[in-house]
């Protein structure tokens, strides 16, 4: 699906978000706060628009995406960036390689998001930061109803005119509608071992920006890793039994 929409992906996003995609990207870059000489992993980087924005700081940015079509298009548009095709649940990197890890509008597409969060924690250096920008649930009921009406009725019409694969945007609505609210992702981050976890809403909660840190203290990291492993094992056992 993503291979098929790669060429027009950024244009369609700009149209469907009514121009807000650029504002969300600016907020994400500010939250990551990349510094010259730092190594930053941008997961679900798509065609590299977010990666290029991060790299303007002088940081070394690695753009990773699961879709071969997205990676190919990204390399064509941004030959100055390093693109890697890979799985967020099995990141092709060693432990503690990155100063920051970020993912924008991609965690929703991962089959096991909590596994992906554990992988992000693994590849981060002690004290490293994670930033997740993702569609979320507006806390005000009337805004939530209006937003879902837009997703269900208006967005398909716009996607039909702006996208090379309008059917793909039916999935977009379904994935947003099924995504949990902000406090659930906060808990997932804490379960994965992150500290200083928090979030702030963008565009009245249509999007939420979550942040966390990998603990610097090795004792804290070891304790959280043991708990995370125990929970993962318990979930796997339960799934096997069912």
N, C-alpha and C positions, 0 to 999 in steps of 0.2 A: 504493500500500500504506500509506504513512504518512498520507496524507489520511484513509484509512478508520479508522485507529486513534487519531486525534488526541484525540478526546474522552476516551477512557479510558486514554490512553497512560501518564500518570504513575502512576495507580492500579495498572495492570498491572505496571509496572516495580518498584514498591515490593513487590508480592506475589512476583514472580519472583526478586527479589534477596534475599528474606527480610529486608527492612528495611535491607540494606546500601547501597542507592542513596543514602540520606540521608547516610551516613557518607562515601561516596566523593565526594559533592558538597561536604561540609565540607572534606575534604582538598584538593580541587581549588581551592576559593576561597582556602584558606591558601597554596597554592602560587602562585597568581596574585598574591596580595597586592595587591589593587586599592587605590589611594589616592584620597582626595578630589581631584577635578579631573582625574584621569586619564581617558583614553578607552580603553575596553576593547571588543574585538570578540569576541562569543560565537557561534562557528560551529556549525551543527547544533543550534541552541538549542531546537528543539522548541516546546513551549508556554511557554517562558520561565522555567521553574523555576530553572534554573541562573543565568540572567541576573538574575533578581530577587535571588538570593543575593549575586551579585557587586555589585549596585547598592546594597546596604545600606551599603557603605563610603563612599558619596558619589561614587563614580566614575560617569562617563557611559558606560552600557553600550548597545551596539548588538547586538540579537539577530537573527541571520541564519539562515534555514533554506530549504532547497530546496522543501519541501512547502508548497503554498498552504494546505492544511488545517491544518497545524501553525501557520502564521503567523496564520491567522484565529482559531484557538482561543487562541493566545498573546495577541493583541490584546484578545480578550474578557476574558481573565483578568487581564492586566497592562496596562491602558491607560496607565500611567505610563511604560512602556518603549517604546523605538523598535524596531519590527520591520521587517525588510527581507527580502523573498523574493529569494534569489540562489543562485548556484552557487559552491561552494568552489573550483572550478577556475578560475573567472573572477570574482573578487571585485569587486563594483561600487563600488570605492573607489580613491582615488588613492594614490600612493606615500607611505609614511611618515606615515600618519594616526593610528596607534594606539600607545599605550604598552604594551599587552598584547593578545595573541590567544590564545584558548583554544577547545578543541573537546572535548566529552565524548561518547564512544560514537557518534561520527559519522564519524571518518576511515575506519573500516571500510566505510562505505557509499559512499564516494567511488570513482568508477570509476578514477581515476588519483591515488592518494594523494600521490605524489611531486610532481605538478603542484600539488596543493593546498598542500603544504608550501612550495613556492616562492612561491606567492601570499601565504601568511601572512608569509613573510619580506619580501616586497615592501611590504606595507601597514604593517609595523612601523616605528616610529621607530628610529634608531640607538640601541643599548642596550636596545631593547624586548625583552620576554620572551614566550615561547610556552609553553603548558602543554597537554598532551594527556593526557586520561584515557580509557583504552580497555581493553576486555577483552583478556586476554593468556593466556600459557601458564604454569600453575603449574610451578615448576622441579622439584618432587618428583613422581616418577612415580606413586606411589599416589594422591596428591591429584589429579593430572592425569586419571587413569583415573576416579576417582570423580566429578570435575567433568563430564567428557564423558558419563558415564552419566546424570548429572542432566539435562544438556542434551538428551540424546537421548530419554530415557524419561520422566522426571518432569516436566520443563518443559512438554511438550505437554499433559499432563493438567491442569496448573495453568492454562496459557494458555486451555484450553478453557472453564474456569469463569470466568476473570477478564477475558478479552479479548473485544472485539467482533469480532475477526477472528483466530481461533486459527491459521489457515493462515499468517499473516504471521510467526509465531514459528518456523515451520520454517526460514524464511530466516535468522532470528536464529542458530539453531544452526549452519547451514551457514557463515555469514559468520564466526562465532567460530572454528569448526574450521579454516577456511582462512587465518585471519589469522596473519602471521608472529610469531615469538617476539621478545622484548624487544630483543635486540641488533640485529636487523634495522631496527627503527624508529629506534634510535640512529644507525645508519649513514645512514638516509634523512635524518634531521635534519641531520647533518653535511654530507651532499651538498647539501642545500638552502642551506647557508651559515651554519648556526647554530653557535655556539660554546658552551662551558660546558654541553655536553649530558650529561644523565644521566637515570636513572630510579630509582624505588623501587616495590617491589611492595606492593599492598594486598590484603588478604584472601588471603594466602598465594600471591599471583601470579595469582589469578583476574582481577584488574585491575592495570594498571601505570600509574603517573603519570610521564610523560616531561616534561622541561623543557629549555629552551635559551634562548640570547640572540642577538639580532642584533648583530654587531660594531659598536662605536662608531667604530673607525678606518676612514676611507673607503678607504684603500689595501687593507685586508683585505677589506672588502665588495666592492670592484671585482674583486679577484682571485678570490674565491669565486664571484661572479656569473658571471665568464667561464668558470670550470670547470663550473658548473652548467649554463650555456647549452650548452657543448660536449657535456656528457653527454646533455642532453635532445635535442639535434640528432642525436647518434649513435643514440640509442634510436629516434627517429622514422624515421631513414634505414633502420635495421635492420628496423623494422616494415613499412615500405613495400616493402622488398625481399622480405620473406617473404610 
